[in-house]
Amino acid sequence: MPLFVKDVVKTGGGLVAAQSVDAAAAGVEALRKGGNAVDAAVATSLALGVAEPWMSGIGGGCAALIQAPGEPAVAIDGGMVAPQALDPSAYPLTGEPGPGLFAWPGVVDDRNVTGPSAVAVPSLVAALGLAHERFGRLAWRAALDPAIRLAEAGHAGDWYTTLKIANDARLLRRQAGSAAYFLADGLPPAGDPLTGRFRLDTSALARTYRRLAEAGPEDFYRGELAGRLLAEAEAAGTWLSAPDLEGYAARLVEPRRFGYRDAEVLAMDGLFAGASLEEALGLVAASWQGDAIDRDAYAAYARGLQRAYATRLEQRGHVADPGNTSHFCVVDGDGMLVAWTQTLLSLFGSHVRLPETGILLNNGIMWFDPRPGTPNALAPGAKPLANMCPTLIELANGGRAALGACGGRRILPAVLQLASFLIDASDDLERAFARPRIDVSGPDAAVVDARLGEDVRSAVGALLPSTTANDGVQPTPFALPSAILVAPDGERSGASALGHPWAGAFGA
């Protein structure tokens, strides 16, 4: 059972649900200053880079869906791309399986997974700038203010920070900038004996945020800030160059829109997980017609996910990362909805921290298949397949929902099941988040929440090899979802990973 159980937050006004309640509070501050949901998303996004730096930040990328009142929804493609100077031959195969959950062969020194050669072009800032330019109400500087103040105060650490750093200490200590920052005296930080709290100095990131606020998002790619970033990235040994930053642009694109039962689902198209979500939900609808979330429902989830992942892995390429991502949702008083997912990819990304700018860089190269000639193969300037799955749902009763999750390939199973709970069982958010889930994040195995009965375990086990697990903080066998539900009468409810120690929703 989860160690931490929090309430679903309800309000008639604005609301932010995020994996860090401190980041959610930063978003709510933007709402209270007169900002809309996109202004709050900018504040929340940058605050997450302070509050949970191992998950996401301006050294990574994102995907998002935005629906303004009375307007069609749009998607923002802030996916990372490979640097133009990248040489695929620099990633020779070992002939052995890759580390952890990877589905492709290992690469010498894991150089596609950790270290400077794993870094793709950071894209989050471009996506935030595009979203704000298109939809923002506050001045750019005002939207950044809450995150700047959070960075000036420092990362508020506790046992969970220590756990995360200790979990990756072996890789962090290989990179000088990260070792000096996260492993002072060679050890993870420890809290005060009485309070258990401590602070990590994020003043370098605060300076970067202040420059970003003053000069605008373009500065990250073509200005003074870009110069600082490139100088540090070159010194660290990455492939990044000025043409990579100058040539990068986030894109406004059409969402993938499809029906499921009597609801309409909007997801990311292209290289994200929207196509797999559509396929899996279509298979669920074809094989299960009930409205009770019973053994037949879970068997249908397992069957749909198994087949959708088979398609994804065979035709679109392997993306088998354990995944460390931030997902948050925002609704404002006017009803604008945002579902935003951002990531460094792995825990601490590439483990390369740039000390002068305070930026922790992604390991987006891990998203590529290192085998030449395969779908999603490594190539200069290429965009990889990604597991991010921010989703909007238009319910038959007039209600609307925004949802998504953290957890690599575990994201899709969580989003699929929460969507089914809301649509098939007409769950409110409390009931949907309380239901146990299964995880089928590939075609070969399933994990079943231990709270589910033997009937569910046997039904899923009849389809593919299965194990049971208790949900928890470490390890985390199931994705960490965040969602907002807007009822037909206008009441808003929000929740984020009810068993996670830092997650929560915050109302304006």
Residue pairs with C-beta under 8 A, 6 or more apart in sequence:
1 451
1 470
1 471
2 471
2 472
2 498
2 499
3 472
3 473
3 499
3 501
4 473
4 498
4 499
4 500
4 501
5 498
5 499
6 495
6 498
6 503
6 504
8 428
8 429
8 430
8 433
8 493
8 494
8 495
8 498
8 505
9 15
9 17
9 493
9 494
9 495
9 504
9 505
9 506
9 507
10 491
10 492
10 493
10 507
11 491
11 492
11 493
11 494
11 507
11 508
12 490
12 491
12 492
13 31
13 332
13 333
13 492
13 507
13 508
14 28
14 31
14 37
14 40
14 330
14 331
14 332
14 333
14 492
14 507
14 508
15 28
15 330
15 331
15 484
15 492
15 493
15 494
15 505
15 506
15 507
15 508
16 24
16 25
16 27
16 28
16 31
16 40
16 44
16 328
16 329
16 330
16 494
16 505
16 506
16 508
17 24
17 328
17 329
17 330
17 482
17 483
17 484
17 494
17 495
17 496
17 504
17 505
17 506
18 24
18 27
18 44
18 48
18 326
18 327
18 328
18 329
18 482
18 496
18 503
18 504
18 505
19 48
19 52
19 55
19 326
19 327
19 328
19 406
19 480
19 482
19 496
19 497
19 500
19 502
19 503
20 47
20 48
20 51
20 52
20 326
20 502
20 503
20 504
21 502
21 503
21 504
21 505
21 506
22 47
22 50
22 51
22 150
22 156
22 502
23 44
23 47
23 48
23 50
23 51
23 52
23 150
23 326
23 328
24 44
24 328
24 496
24 504
24 505
24 506
25 146
25 506
26 43
26 44
26 46
26 47
26 146
26 147
26 150
27 40
27 41
27 43
27 44
27 47
27 146
27 328
27 330
27 506
28 40
28 506
28 507
28 508
29 43
29 145
29 146
30 39
30 40
30 42
30 43
30 44
30 138
30 142
30 143
30 146
31 37
31 39
31 40
31 332
31 333
31 508
32 508
33 39
33 138
33 142
34 137
34 138
35 43
35 136
35 137
35 138
35 142
35 143
35 332
36 135
36 136
36 137
36 138
36 332
36 334
36 336
37 66
37 135
37 330
37 331
37 332
37 336
37 337
37 338
38 66
38 131
38 132
38 134
38 135
38 136
38 137
38 330
38 336
38 338
39 132
39 136
39 137
39 138
39 142
39 143
40 330
40 332
40 338
41 64
41 128
41 131
41 328
41 330
41 338
41 340
42 128
42 131
42 132
42 136
42 140
42 143
42 144
42 147
43 143
43 144
43 145
43 146
43 147
44 328
44 330
44 340
45 56
45 62
45 124
45 128
45 147
45 326
45 328
45 340
45 342
46 58
46 128
46 144
46 147
46 209
47 146
47 147
47 150
48 55
48 56
48 57
48 326
48 328
48 342
49 56
49 57
49 58
49 147
49 151
49 205
50 147
50 150
50 151
50 155
50 202
50 205
51 150
51 155
51 156
51 502
52 326
52 502
53 155
53 202
53 348
53 360
54 164
54 165
54 168
54 324
54 344
54 347
54 348
54 360
55 324
55 325
55 326
55 343
55 344
55 347
55 406
56 62
56 124
56 324
56 325
56 326
56 342
56 343
56 344
57 124
57 344
57 359
57 360
58 122
58 124
58 125
58 208
58 212
58 220
58 359
59 122
59 124
59 344
59 349
59 354
59 359
59 360
59 361
59 362
60 80
60 122
60 123
60 124
60 342
60 343
60 344
60 345
60 349
60 361
60 362
60 364
61 78
61 79
61 80
61 120
61 122
61 123
61 124
61 127
61 342
61 343
61 362
61 364
61 386
62 76
62 78
62 79
62 123
62 124
62 127
62 128
62 340
62 341
62 342
62 343
62 388
63 75
63 76
63 77
63 78
63 79
63 268
63 272
63 340
63 341
63 386
63 388
63 389
63 390
64 75
64 76
64 78
64 127
64 131
64 338
64 339
64 340
64 341
64 390
65 73
65 74
65 75
65 76
65 255
65 266
65 267
65 268
65 337
65 338
65 339
65 340
65 390
65 391
65 392
65 402
66 73
66 74
66 75
66 76
66 131
66 135
66 336
66 337
66 338
67 73
67 74
67 266
67 336
67 337
67 338
67 392
67 400
68 135
68 336
69 334
69 335
69 336
73 255
73 266
73 392
74 134
74 252
74 253
74 254
74 255
75 252
75 253
75 254
75 255
75 256
75 266
75 268
75 269
76 127
76 130
76 131
76 250
76 251
76 252
76 253
77 127
77 250
77 251
77 252
77 253
77 268
77 270
77 272
78 123
78 124
78 126
78 127
78 128
78 130
78 250
78 342
79 123
79 271
79 272
79 383
79 384
79 386
80 120
80 121
80 122
80 123
80 362
80 364
80 367
80 383
80 384
80 386
81 120
81 121
81 123
81 244
81 248
81 364
81 381
81 382
81 383
81 384
82 120
82 121
82 239
82 364
82 365
82 368
82 378
82 379
82 380
82 381
82 382
82 383
82 384
83 119
83 120
83 121
83 238
83 239
83 240
83 241
83 244
83 380
83 381
84 241
84 243
84 244
84 247
84 380
84 381
85 239
85 241
85 244
85 380
86 239
86 365
86 378
86 379
86 380
86 381
87 380
88 370
88 372
88 377
88 378
88 379
88 380
90 111
90 117
91 107
91 108
91 111
91 112
91 117
91 365
91 370
91 378
92 107
92 108
93 105
93 106
93 107
93 108
93 370
93 371
94 105
94 106
94 107
94 108
95 105
95 106
96 105
96 106
97 105
97 106
98 104
98 105
98 106
98 107
98 110
98 113
99 106
99 110
99 113
100 322
101 320
101 321
101 322
101 408
101 409
102 113
102 318
102 320
102 321
102 366
103 313
103 318
103 319
103 320
103 442
104 318
104 320
104 369
104 370
104 371
105 370
105 371
107 113
107 370
109 115
111 117
111 118
112 118
112 363
112 365
112 366
112 368
112 370
112 378
113 346
113 363
113 365
113 366
114 171
114 174
114 346
114 350
114 351
114 363
115 174
115 175
115 237
115 350
115 351
115 352
116 233
116 236
116 237
116 238
116 239
116 350
116 352
116 361
117 237
117 238
117 239
117 365
118 349
118 350
118 362
118 363
118 364
118 365
118 366
119 233
119 238
119 239
119 240
119 349
119 350
119 352
119 361
119 362
119 363
119 364
119 365
120 362
120 363
120 364
120 365
120 367
120 384
121 240
121 244
121 245
121 248
121 364
122 220
122 229
122 359
122 361
122 362
123 248
123 250
124 342
125 212
125 217
125 220
125 221
126 217
126 220
126 221
126 248
126 249
126 250
127 250
128 217
129 140
129 216
129 217
129 218
129 250
130 249
130 250
130 251
130 252
132 140
132 143
132 217
134 252
135 336
136 143
140 213
140 216
140 217
141 213
141 214
144 209
144 212
144 213
145 213
147 209
148 206
148 209
148 210
148 213
151 202
151 203
151 205
151 206
151 209
151 358
152 202
152 203
152 206
153 199
154 199
154 200
154 201
154 202
154 203
155 161
155 199
155 200
155 202
156 197
156 199
157 189
157 191
157 197
157 198
157 199
157 200
158 191
158 196
158 197
158 198
159 191
159 196
160 473
160 501
160 502
161 189
161 198
161 200
162 188
162 189
162 190
162 191
163 473
163 474
164 347
165 172
165 182
165 183
165 188
165 189
166 188
167 347
167 474
168 347
168 348
168 351
169 182
169 183
169 188
171 348
171 351
172 178
172 179
172 182
172 183
172 348
172 351
173 179
173 183
173 186
174 351
175 236
175 350
175 351
175 352
175 353
177 236
177 352
177 353
177 354
177 355
178 348
178 351
178 352
178 353
178 360
179 186
180 355
181 200
181 353
181 355
182 188
182 189
182 200
182 348
182 353
189 198
189 200
190 198
191 197
191 198
192 198
202 358
203 358
204 355
204 356
204 357
204 358
205 357
205 358
205 359
206 358
207 357
207 358
208 225
208 228
208 357
208 358
208 359
211 219
211 224
211 225
212 219
212 220
212 225
215 223
215 224
215 225
219 225
219 226
220 226
220 229
220 245
221 245
221 246
221 248
222 245
222 246
225 357
226 242
226 245
226 246
228 356
228 357
229 240
229 245
229 354
229 357
229 359
230 240
230 241
230 242
230 245
232 354
232 355
232 356
232 357
232 359
233 240
233 354
233 361
234 240
236 352
236 354
236 361
238 352
238 361
253 269
253 270
254 269
255 266
255 267
255 268
255 269
255 274
255 392
256 266
256 267
256 268
256 269
256 274
256 275
256 278
257 264
257 265
257 266
258 264
258 265
258 267
258 278
258 281
258 282
259 265
260 281
260 282
260 284
260 285
260 419
260 423
261 285
261 396
261 423
261 424
262 396
262 423
263 393
263 394
263 395
263 396
263 419
263 422
263 423
264 393
264 394
265 277
265 278
265 281
265 391
265 392
265 393
265 394
265 419
266 391
266 392
266 393
266 394
267 273
267 274
267 277
267 278
267 389
267 390
267 391
267 392
268 274
268 388
268 389
268 390
269 275
271 316
271 383
271 384
271 385
271 386
272 386
272 387
272 388
272 389
273 312
273 386
273 387
273 388
273 389
273 411
273 412
273 415
274 389
274 391
275 312
275 316
276 308
276 309
276 311
276 312
276 412
277 308
277 389
277 391
277 412
277 415
277 416
277 419
279 304
279 307
279 308
279 311
280 301
280 304
280 305
280 307
280 308
280 412
280 416
281 304
281 416
281 419
281 420
282 304
283 300
283 303
283 304
283 307
283 308
284 300
284 301
284 303
284 304
284 416
284 420
287 300
287 303
287 304
288 296
288 297
288 299
288 300
290 296
290 297
290 424
291 424
291 425
291 426
292 425
293 420
293 421
293 424
293 425
293 435
294 455
294 456
295 453
295 455
295 456
295 458
295 459
296 459
297 420
297 424
298 438
298 448
298 452
298 456
298 459
298 460
299 456
299 459
299 460
299 462
299 463
301 413
301 416
301 417
301 420
301 438
301 440
302 438
302 440
302 446
302 459
302 460
302 463
302 464
303 463
304 416
305 412
305 413
305 416
305 440
305 441
306 440
306 443
306 446
306 463
306 464
307 443
308 412
309 409
309 412
309 440
309 441
309 442
309 443
310 443
312 319
312 385
313 319
313 442
313 443
315 375
316 375
316 376
316 385
317 368
317 369
317 374
317 375
317 376
317 377
317 384
317 385
318 369
318 374
318 376
319 367
319 376
319 384
319 385
319 386
319 387
319 408
319 409
320 408
320 409
320 442
321 345
321 346
321 366
321 367
321 387
321 408
321 409
322 346
322 347
322 407
322 408
323 343
323 345
323 346
323 387
323 406
323 407
323 408
323 409
323 410
323 411
324 343
324 344
324 345
324 346
324 347
324 348
324 406
324 408
325 341
325 342
325 343
325 345
325 387
325 388
325 405
325 406
325 407
325 408
325 411
326 341
326 342
326 343
326 406
327 339
327 340
327 341
327 342
327 390
327 404
327 405
327 406
327 411
327 480
327 481
327 482
328 340
328 482
328 496
329 337
329 338
329 339
329 340
329 402
329 403
329 404
329 482
329 483
329 484
329 494
330 336
330 337
330 338
330 340
330 402
330 484
331 337
331 338
331 402
331 484
331 486
331 492
331 494
332 508
333 508
335 400
335 486
335 490
337 392
337 400
337 402
337 484
337 486
338 402
339 390
339 391
339 392
339 402
339 403
339 404
340 390
340 404
341 388
341 389
341 390
341 404
341 405
341 406
341 411
343 362
343 386
343 388
344 350
344 360
344 361
344 362
344 363
345 362
345 363
345 364
345 366
345 367
346 363
346 366
348 360
349 360
349 361
349 362
349 363
350 361
350 362
350 363
351 363
352 360
352 361
353 359
353 360
353 361
354 360
354 361
364 384
365 378
365 384
367 376
367 384
367 385
367 386
368 376
368 377
368 378
368 379
368 382
368 384
369 375
369 376
369 377
369 378
370 377
370 378
371 377
372 378
375 385
376 384
376 385
387 408
387 409
387 411
387 412
388 404
388 411
389 404
389 405
389 411
389 412
389 415
390 402
390 403
390 404
391 402
391 403
391 404
391 415
391 419
392 400
392 401
392 402
393 400
393 401
393 402
393 403
393 419
393 422
393 423
394 400
395 401
395 422
395 423
397 426
397 488
398 488
399 485
399 486
399 487
399 488
400 485
400 486
401 422
401 483
401 484
401 485
401 486
402 483
402 484
403 415
403 418
403 419
403 481
403 482
403 483
403 484
404 411
404 415
404 481
404 482
404 483
405 411
405 414
405 415
405 479
405 480
405 481
405 482
406 479
406 480
406 481
406 497
407 414
407 476
407 478
407 479
407 480
408 441
409 441
409 442
410 439
410 441
410 477
410 478
410 479
411 479
412 441
413 437
413 438
413 439
413 440
413 441
413 478
413 479
414 437
414 439
414 478
414 479
414 480
414 481
415 479
415 481
417 435
417 437
417 438
418 432
418 433
418 481
418 483
421 427
421 431
421 432
421 435
422 432
422 485
425 431
425 432
427 435
428 485
428 493
429 483
429 485
429 493
429 494
429 495
430 493
430 495
432 483
433 481
433 483
433 495
433 498
434 498
436 449
436 450
436 451
436 452
436 471
437 449
437 478
438 446
438 447
438 448
438 449
438 452
438 456
438 460
439 446
439 447
439 477
439 478
439 479
440 446
440 447
440 464
443 464
444 464
444 465
445 464
445 465
445 466
445 467
446 460
446 461
446 463
446 464
446 465
446 466
446 467
447 466
447 467
447 468
447 469
447 477
447 478
448 456
448 457
448 460
448 461
448 466
448 467
448 468
448 469
449 468
449 469
449 470
449 471
449 478
450 468
450 469
450 470
457 466
457 468
460 466
469 477
469 478
470 477
471 477
471 478
471 499
472 499
473 499
473 500
473 501
480 496
480 497
480 500
480 503
481 496
481 497
482 494
482 495
482 496
482 497
482 503
483 494
483 495
483 496
484 492
484 493
484 494
484 505
485 492
485 493
485 494
486 492
487 493
492 507
493 505
494 505
494 506
494 507
495 505
496 503
496 504
496 505
497 503
